[in-house]
Amino acid sequence: MITEKIISNAPYAASAVTVIAGFTVKDWGVIIGVILTLITVIVNWVYKHRQDQRESALFNQKINHHQKHKNN
């Protein structure tokens, strides 16, 4: 059973190795650059989202504080 799975997946693995081996240094540079750019975008989005949440919470606290003092 396991041998059949290995044999049936061997062509896919060989194809992947062939494609990867055919990449030049320039190709790898582009691939790594794209991956790093995507990581940067995701990290920036996460931190911006957290910053927006903190600022919204602070704004809501100020509004509630002003409303309490206005009612008194």
DSSP file (Angstrom, degrees, kcal/mol; ACC not computed):
  #  RESIDUE AA STRUCTURE BP1 BP2  ACC     N-H-->O    O-->H-N    N-H-->O    O-->H-N    TCO  KAPPA ALPHA  PHI   PSI    X-CA   Y-CA   Z-CA
    1    1 A M     >        0   0    0      0, 0.0     4,-1.9     0, 0.0     5,-0.2   0.000 360.0 360.0 360.0 -52.0    0.0    0.0    0.0
    2    2 A I  H  >  +     0   0    0      1,-0.2     4,-2.3     2,-0.2     5,-0.2   0.892 360.0  54.2 -64.7 -38.1    2.6    2.5    1.0
    3    3 A T  H  > S+     0   0    0      1,-0.2     4,-2.7     2,-0.2    -1,-0.2   0.894 106.1  52.4 -62.6 -39.6    4.8    1.5   -1.9
    4    4 A E  H  > S+     0   0    0      2,-0.2     4,-2.5     1,-0.2    -1,-0.2   0.897 109.3  49.3 -63.4 -40.2    1.9    2.2   -4.3
    5    5 A K  H  X S+     0   0    0     -4,-1.9     4,-1.8     2,-0.2    -2,-0.2   0.909 112.2  48.1 -64.7 -42.3    1.4    5.7   -2.8
    6    6 A I  H  X S+     0   0    0     -4,-2.3     4,-1.2     1,-0.2    -2,-0.2   0.931 113.9  46.6 -63.9 -45.0    5.1    6.4   -3.2
    7    7 A I  H  < S+     0   0    0     -4,-2.7     3,-0.2     1,-0.2    -2,-0.2   0.893 112.6  49.3 -65.7 -39.6    5.1    5.2   -6.8
    8    8 A S  H  < S+     0   0    0     -4,-2.5     4,-0.3     1,-0.2    -1,-0.2   0.800 116.4  42.4 -72.0 -26.9    2.0    7.1   -7.7
    9    9 A N  H  X S+     0   0    0     -4,-1.8     4,-2.1    -5,-0.2     3,-0.3   0.571  91.3  87.9 -93.3 -10.3    3.3   10.3   -6.2
   10   10 A A  H  X S+     0   0    0     -4,-1.2     4,-2.7     1,-0.2     5,-0.2   0.883  84.5  53.2 -58.4 -43.0    6.9    9.9   -7.6
   11   11 A P  H  > S+     0   0    0      0, 0.0     4,-2.3     0, 0.0    -1,-0.2   0.887 109.1  50.1 -62.3 -35.8    6.2   11.7  -10.9
   12   12 A Y  H  > S+     0   0    0     -4,-0.3     4,-2.3    -3,-0.3    -2,-0.2   0.922 112.4  46.6 -66.3 -43.1    4.7   14.7   -9.1
   13   13 A A  H  X S+     0   0    0     -4,-2.1     4,-2.5     2,-0.2    -1,-0.2   0.909 112.3  50.4 -64.2 -42.0    7.8   14.9   -6.9
   14   14 A A  H  X S+     0   0    0     -4,-2.7     4,-2.3     1,-0.2    -1,-0.2   0.895 110.2  50.4 -63.8 -39.4   10.1   14.5   -9.9
   15   15 A S  H  X S+     0   0    0     -4,-2.3     4,-2.5    -5,-0.2    -2,-0.2   0.923 110.6  49.1 -64.0 -43.9    8.3   17.3  -11.7
   16   16 A A  H  X S+     0   0    0     -4,-2.3     4,-2.7     1,-0.2     5,-0.2   0.919 111.8  48.6 -62.2 -43.7    8.5   19.6   -8.8
   17   17 A V  H  X S+     0   0    0     -4,-2.5     4,-2.6     1,-0.2    -1,-0.2   0.899 110.9  51.3 -63.2 -40.3   12.2   18.9   -8.4
   18   18 A T  H  X S+     0   0    0     -4,-2.3     4,-1.2     2,-0.2    -2,-0.2   0.917 111.9  46.1 -63.7 -43.4   12.8   19.5  -12.1
   19   19 A V  H  < S+     0   0    0     -4,-2.5     4,-0.4     2,-0.2     3,-0.4   0.939 114.9  46.7 -64.7 -46.7   10.9   22.9  -12.0
   20   20 A I  H >< S+     0   0    0     -4,-2.7     3,-1.2     1,-0.2    -2,-0.2   0.892 110.7  52.6 -64.1 -39.6   12.8   24.0   -8.9
   21   21 A A  H 3< S+     0   0    0     -4,-2.6    -1,-0.2     1,-0.3    -2,-0.2   0.764 103.3  59.9 -67.5 -24.3   16.2   22.9  -10.3
   22   22 A G  T 3< S+     0   0    0     -4,-1.2    -1,-0.3    -3,-0.4    -2,-0.2   0.571  81.2 106.9 -81.4  -8.3   15.4   24.9  -13.5
   23   23 A F    <   -     0   0    0     -3,-1.2     2,-0.1    -4,-0.4    -3,-0.0  -0.476  61.6-143.4 -72.2 139.7   15.2   28.2  -11.6
   24   24 A T     >  -     0   0    0     -2,-0.2     4,-2.3     1,-0.1     5,-0.2  -0.413  31.1 -99.8 -90.3 174.3   18.0   30.6  -11.9
   25   25 A V  H  > S+     0   0    0      1,-0.2     4,-2.2     2,-0.2     5,-0.1   0.879 126.7  53.9 -61.0 -37.3   19.4   32.9   -9.2
   26   26 A K  H  > S+     0   0    0      2,-0.2     4,-2.1     1,-0.2    -1,-0.2   0.906 107.1  50.5 -64.4 -42.1   17.3   35.7  -10.7
   27   27 A D  H  > S+     0   0    0      1,-0.2     4,-2.6     2,-0.2    -2,-0.2   0.927 110.2  49.2 -61.0 -45.3   14.2   33.6  -10.5
   28   28 A W  H  X S+     0   0    0     -4,-2.3     4,-2.9     1,-0.2     5,-0.3   0.881 108.3  54.6 -62.9 -37.7   14.8   32.8   -6.9
   29   29 A G  H  X S+     0   0    0     -4,-2.2     4,-2.3     2,-0.2    -1,-0.2   0.909 110.1  46.1 -61.1 -42.4   15.4   36.5   -6.2
   30   30 A V  H  X S+     0   0    0     -4,-2.1     4,-2.5     2,-0.2    -2,-0.2   0.930 113.6  48.6 -66.1 -45.5   12.0   37.3   -7.7
   31   31 A I  H  X S+     0   0    0     -4,-2.6     4,-2.3     1,-0.2    -2,-0.2   0.937 114.2  45.1 -61.1 -47.8   10.3   34.5   -5.8
   32   32 A I  H  X S+     0   0    0     -4,-2.9     4,-2.7     1,-0.2     5,-0.2   0.894 112.0  53.3 -64.4 -39.4   11.8   35.5   -2.5
   33   33 A G  H  X S+     0   0    0     -4,-2.3     4,-2.1    -5,-0.3    -2,-0.2   0.908 109.9  47.3 -61.2 -43.1   11.1   39.2   -3.1
   34   34 A V  H  X S+     0   0    0     -4,-2.5     4,-2.4     2,-0.2    -2,-0.2   0.922 112.9  48.9 -64.7 -44.1    7.4   38.4   -3.8
   35   35 A I  H  X S+     0   0    0     -4,-2.3     4,-2.3     1,-0.2    -2,-0.2   0.929 112.5  47.3 -62.3 -45.7    7.2   36.3   -0.6
   36   36 A L  H  X S+     0   0    0     -4,-2.7     4,-2.4     1,-0.2    -1,-0.2   0.868 110.6  52.8 -64.8 -36.3    8.8   38.9    1.5
   37   37 A T  H  X S+     0   0    0     -4,-2.1     4,-2.4    -5,-0.2    -1,-0.2   0.922 109.4  48.7 -64.1 -43.8    6.6   41.6    0.1
   38   38 A L  H  X S+     0   0    0     -4,-2.4     4,-2.3     2,-0.2    -2,-0.2   0.909 111.0  50.1 -62.3 -41.9    3.5   39.6    0.9
   39   39 A I  H  X S+     0   0    0     -4,-2.3     4,-2.6     1,-0.2     5,-0.2   0.916 110.4  50.7 -62.0 -42.7    4.7   39.0    4.5
   40   40 A T  H  X S+     0   0    0     -4,-2.4     4,-2.6     1,-0.2    -2,-0.2   0.909 110.0  49.4 -61.7 -43.5    5.4   42.7    4.8
   41   41 A V  H  X S+     0   0    0     -4,-2.4     4,-2.3     2,-0.2    -1,-0.2   0.921 112.7  47.2 -62.5 -44.0    1.9   43.6    3.6
   42   42 A I  H  X S+     0   0    0     -4,-2.3     4,-2.4     2,-0.2    -2,-0.2   0.927 113.1  47.5 -64.9 -45.6    0.3   41.1    6.0
   43   43 A V  H  X S+     0   0    0     -4,-2.6     4,-2.4     1,-0.2     5,-0.2   0.921 112.9  49.1 -62.9 -44.0    2.3   42.3    9.0
   44   44 A N  H  X S+     0   0    0     -4,-2.6     4,-2.4    -5,-0.2    -1,-0.2   0.901 110.8  50.6 -62.4 -40.3    1.6   45.9    8.3
   45   45 A W  H  X S+     0   0    0     -4,-2.3     4,-2.5    -5,-0.2    -2,-0.2   0.917 110.3  49.6 -63.5 -43.2   -2.1   45.2    8.0
   46   46 A V  H  X S+     0   0    0     -4,-2.4     4,-2.3     1,-0.2    -2,-0.2   0.943 113.8  44.5 -62.2 -47.9   -2.2   43.3   11.3
   47   47 A Y  H  X S+     0   0    0     -4,-2.4     4,-2.3     1,-0.2    -1,-0.2   0.884 113.7  50.1 -66.7 -37.6   -0.4   46.2   13.1
   48   48 A K  H  X S+     0   0    0     -4,-2.4     4,-2.5    -5,-0.2    -1,-0.2   0.898 110.0  51.3 -65.3 -40.1   -2.6   48.8   11.5
   49   49 A H  H  X S+     0   0    0     -4,-2.5     4,-2.0     2,-0.2    -2,-0.2   0.916 111.2  47.4 -62.0 -43.9   -5.7   46.9   12.4
   50   50 A R  H  X S+     0   0    0     -4,-2.3     4,-2.3     2,-0.2    -2,-0.2   0.897 111.1  51.5 -64.7 -40.2   -4.6   46.7   16.1
   51   51 A Q  H  X S+     0   0    0     -4,-2.3     4,-2.6     1,-0.2    -2,-0.2   0.916 108.8  50.8 -62.8 -43.5   -3.7   50.4   16.1
   52   52 A D  H  X S+     0   0    0     -4,-2.5     4,-2.3     1,-0.2    -1,-0.2   0.894 109.7  50.6 -61.0 -40.4   -7.2   51.2   14.7
   53   53 A Q  H  X S+     0   0    0     -4,-2.0     4,-2.3     2,-0.2    -1,-0.2   0.916 111.4  47.7 -64.0 -43.2   -8.8   49.1   17.5
   54   54 A R  H  X S+     0   0    0     -4,-2.3     4,-2.4     1,-0.2    -2,-0.2   0.923 113.2  47.8 -63.7 -44.0   -6.8   50.8   20.2
   55   55 A E  H  X S+     0   0    0     -4,-2.6     4,-2.4     1,-0.2    -1,-0.2   0.877 111.5  50.4 -66.1 -37.3   -7.6   54.3   18.8
   56   56 A S  H  X S+     0   0    0     -4,-2.3     4,-2.5    -5,-0.2    -1,-0.2   0.911 111.1  48.6 -65.6 -42.3  -11.3   53.4   18.6
   57   57 A A  H  X S+     0   0    0     -4,-2.3     4,-2.1     2,-0.2    -2,-0.2   0.913 112.5  48.3 -64.3 -42.3  -11.4   52.1   22.2
   58   58 A L  H  X S+     0   0    0     -4,-2.4     4,-2.2     2,-0.2    -2,-0.2   0.907 111.5  50.0 -64.4 -42.2   -9.6   55.3   23.4
   59   59 A F  H  X S+     0   0    0     -4,-2.4     4,-2.4     1,-0.2    -2,-0.2   0.917 110.3  49.9 -61.7 -44.4  -12.0   57.5   21.4
   60   60 A N  H  X S+     0   0    0     -4,-2.5     4,-2.5     1,-0.2    -1,-0.2   0.878 109.2  52.3 -63.6 -37.6  -15.0   55.6   22.9
   61   61 A Q  H  X S+     0   0    0     -4,-2.1     4,-2.3     2,-0.2    -1,-0.2   0.916 110.4  47.9 -63.6 -42.5  -13.6   56.1   26.4
   62   62 A K  H  X S+     0   0    0     -4,-2.2     4,-2.5     2,-0.2    -2,-0.2   0.908 111.7  49.7 -64.8 -42.1  -13.2   59.8   25.8
   63   63 A I  H  X S+     0   0    0     -4,-2.4     4,-2.3     2,-0.2    -2,-0.2   0.937 112.7  46.8 -62.3 -46.8  -16.8   60.1   24.5
   64   64 A N  H  X S+     0   0    0     -4,-2.5     4,-2.1     1,-0.2    -1,-0.2   0.886 111.8  51.6 -62.3 -39.5  -18.2   58.2   27.5
   65   65 A H  H  X S+     0   0    0     -4,-2.3     4,-1.9     1,-0.2    -1,-0.2   0.920 111.4  46.5 -64.1 -44.4  -16.1   60.3   29.9
   66   66 A H  H  X S+     0   0    0     -4,-2.5     4,-2.0     1,-0.2    -2,-0.2   0.871 111.4  51.8 -66.9 -37.0  -17.4   63.6   28.3
   67   67 A Q  H  X S+     0   0    0     -4,-2.3     4,-1.8     2,-0.2    -1,-0.2   0.881 108.4  51.1 -68.2 -37.0  -21.0   62.4   28.4
   68   68 A K  H  X S+     0   0    0     -4,-2.1     4,-1.1     1,-0.2    -2,-0.2   0.918 113.3  44.7 -65.1 -43.1  -20.8   61.5   32.1
   69   69 A H  H  < S+     0   0    0     -4,-1.9    -2,-0.2     1,-0.2    -1,-0.2   0.832 111.4  53.8 -71.0 -31.6  -19.4   64.9   33.0
   70   70 A K  H  < S+     0   0    0     -4,-2.0    -1,-0.2     1,-0.2    -2,-0.2   0.869 108.0  49.9 -69.1 -37.0  -22.0   66.6   30.8
   71   71 A N  H  <        0   0    0     -4,-1.8    -1,-0.2     1,-0.2    -2,-0.2   0.739 360.0 360.0 -74.6 -23.3  -24.9   64.8   32.5
   72   72 A N     <        0   0    0     -4,-1.1    -1,-0.2    -5,-0.1    -2,-0.2   0.465 360.0 360.0 -83.7 360.0  -23.6   65.7   36.0
